[in-house]
Amino acid sequence: MIHRKNHMQTINEAGNVLFLILIAVALFAALGYAVTQSSQSGTKGGMAGERATLDRAVFENYVINVTAAVQKLTFRRCVPIDFTAPADQPTTGDFSCHVFHPEGGGAFWRDYGTDFCSDGRPLVDLAAGNGCDALAYVGEVGGGRLYVNSSDSGDFAFGPQGPFQSATSPSDGTTNTATLATAGIAYPAAQVCRALGPDWFLPARDELVFLMQNQPVYLSGSFPAAVYASSTEVDANTFVSVSSDGNTLNNANKALSTDVRCVRR
């Protein structure tokens, strides 16, 4: 029995390593493709267009990198997963569950909290539907400007069935995400958004509906999934998911994986 258990553990670990290798291959392939496309786009947008294309690719690869780290720590059964930036980490201790540490998830750190495009334009100058680099401005909802990531972060479970964190706000994804990401239990959908930086969050129900009904022209065609996760809990076993057209809301099983699209203010 012990031999079989050890054998299965070896298989699982091998599968995890293979998964991370595939993620890394996809990351470098996507970046290489983006650089190639950028070099071919000089007649369309000059240096500014090439820079925007490259910055967008770098951001999307950062999302892949962080997502792989979160998956690795989820397989490791880390509870909670630690998203502390390298500059704020202690000098000694157990870092096995830190996303941004070589002994943990091994993700590299970049601060995507900047309020400026790579060409120097303030984000507040963007009109609804337009964007720059890897961000697009959706519009104003809940008294603030809402920006969306250029690509999905992947498929993640909301969290375990049973525990209830009272992250029930229909309109405040920032508070919901902070509650879930620091709960001491793995809530992968919220945590992968939190890993992008303190300004990033998994949108609440109303924010997600607004996003889906006002999908930016700048990101036209970049919402491939049929259903996306919100950060709004319903009860101990379900949360609110929203269709990509923004017209259908469902009470989804927390344990099932749903596509995640992160946003920021």
N, C-alpha and C positions, 0 to 999 in steps of 0.2 A: 504494500500500500504506500509506503514511504517512497519506494523507487518510482511508482507511477506518479505520485504527486510531484516529485522532483523533475520527472520527465516532462510533465505538463507545464510546470513553471518554466523550464528551459524553452519549450515551444512558444509560450506566451512572450517571453523576453525576446526571443528571436523575431517573433512577429512585430513587436514594438520597435525593434531596431530597424527592421525592414521598412516599417511605416515611416520612420523618421528619415531614412535614406531617400525614400520616394519623395517626401516633402522637400528635402534639400535639392534633389534633382529638378523638381518642378520649379523651385525658387530660382535656381540659376538659369534654367531654360527660359523662364518668363522674362528675367532680367536681360538675358542675351537677346531675346526677340525684341524687347522694347528698345534696346540700344540700336539694333539694326533698323527698326522702323524709324527711330529718331533720326538716324543718319540719312534716311531716304526722304525725309520730310522737309528738307531745306527750302524747296520751292513753295511749300504750303504755308510755312509760318516762320521761316528763318530761324535764327538762334533762339528766339523766345519760344517758338513752337517746339523746338527740339528739347529745350530745357524743361518745358512743361510736361512733355511726353516722358522724359527720363525721370523727373520727380514723381510723376504718377506711378511709374513702374517701381521705383524704389519704395514708395509707400505701400503699394500692394504686396511687395515682397516682404516688407516689414510685418505686415499682417500675417502672411504665411509663416514667417519665422516665429512670431509670438504664439500663433495658433498651435504650431508644432510643439512648442515648449509647454503650453497648457495641456495639450494631449498627453505629453510625456509624464507630467506630474499627476494627471488624472489616472493614468495607468499605474503610477506609483502609489496611488491612493493617498495623496497629500490632502490633508484637511486641517486648516485651510491652505489654499495656495497663496503664496506671498508675492505681492506685486511691487514691493519696495524698489525704488530706483537705486542703481548702484551707489550713487553719491550719499544716499541716506541709509545704507545698510551698515550694520555694526561690523567691526573689524574681525571679530571672532564669533563662533557659534555654529549652529547647525543650519546649513544653507540648502539642504537637500530638497526643500519645497519652495525655493525662491525661483521665480520665473527668470529673473535677470542675474543669474549667478552661474558660473561654470559648474559648480557642484549640484546645481538644481536643474532648471530647464535649459540653461545655456543660451537663452535668447539675448541678442544684442539690444542695447537700449538707445532709443531716439526719442526726443521730446517733440511730440506733435501738437503741442499746445500753442504754437505760434499763431498770431492773428494777422499774418501777412502772407501773401502769395510769394513764390520764389522770385517774381519780377518786381517785388516791392510794393505792389498794390495791397492796401488794407482789405481784409475780408469784408468789412462793412461796406465797401464800395461795390461789391458784387450785387447784381440785380437777380431777382428770383428766377431760377432756372439756369443761371450761369454758374461757372466755376473756374477754378484754376488748380493746376497740379492734380492732386488726388481728392480734392474737395469740391462739392457743389452746394450752393445756397438754395435751400428749399423754399424758404419764406418765413414769415413771422407767425409763431404759434405760442400761446401761453405767455405772451408778453416778451418774447425773446426770439432772436434769429436762430434758425435751425440749419446746421450744415450736416451733410451726409458723406460718408466714406464712399469712394468710387467703386468698391467691390464688396461682395459678401465676405464675411470672415469664416464661413463654413457652416457645417451642420453640428449643432450641439444640443444636448439635453438641457432643459431649464434647470433641473436639479432633482433631488430625490423626492419621492412621494412620502407623505407623512409629516415632515417638519413644515411649519408655517411661520414665515418671517414677518408677516403683515406688510409686505411690500405691495400694497394694494392701490397705490395712487394711480388713477387713470391718466394723469397729465404730467406727472413729475418723474421722468425717468432717471434724472440725476439722483434723487433721493432713493428711489427703488434700487438702483444699481449699487449705490453705496451700502445699503442695507444688506443686499444679497452677497456682495463681494467680500464683506467682512463678517459674515455670519458664523464662521467656524465650520461650515459645511460646504462641500463643493457645489457651486452654482455656475457651471461652465459658460452658459450663454452670457450672463452678466459679467463674469470674470474676464472673458476674452476681450470685451469692450473696455473694461476698466484697465486692462493691461496696456492699452494704447496711450494712456496718460490720464491725469485727473480731470481733464475737460471732457473725456469721452464716456459715453454711457449707452446702455441698451434702452431704446426708446420705450416710453410707457404707451399704453393703448392709444390714447388720443394723438400722441406725437407720431406714432407709427401709421395710424390712419391718415393723418395729414401728409406724411411723407409719401405714402403710396398713392394718394389721390393727386399729389402735386409733384410727381417724379420729375427731377430736373432735366431739361432738354440736354444739358451738358453730359448727362449720364444716360441718355436714351438707350434703351435695350440692355441695361446693365443689371436688371432685376430679374434673373432667370427663374428663381424659385416661385412656386405657387403659394407658399405659406411662409410667413416670417414670425419670429418670436418677439413678443413685447416683454417688458419687465414687470408687468402687472399680474400679481398673484390673484387667483380667485378664491382658493381655499387650500387645504393641505395637499390636495392631489392634482389640482389643475391651475393653469395660467391662461392668459388671453393670447391667442395667435390671430394674425390678420392676413387676409389674402393679399396678393401682390397688386390687385386693383383697388384695395382699400375698402371694399364693399362687404366683405364677409368676415365676421368675428366668430371665433370658436373658443370654447373652453377645452384646451388641449391637455393631454396627459403630460405631467412634468417629466416623466422618465423617457418620453419619446424625443428624438432629435428633430429640430426645426432649424431652418436657415436663420442666420443672424446677420443683420446689417447695423453697424454701429454709427452713432451720430454724436455731434457735439454742439455746444452753444457758442 
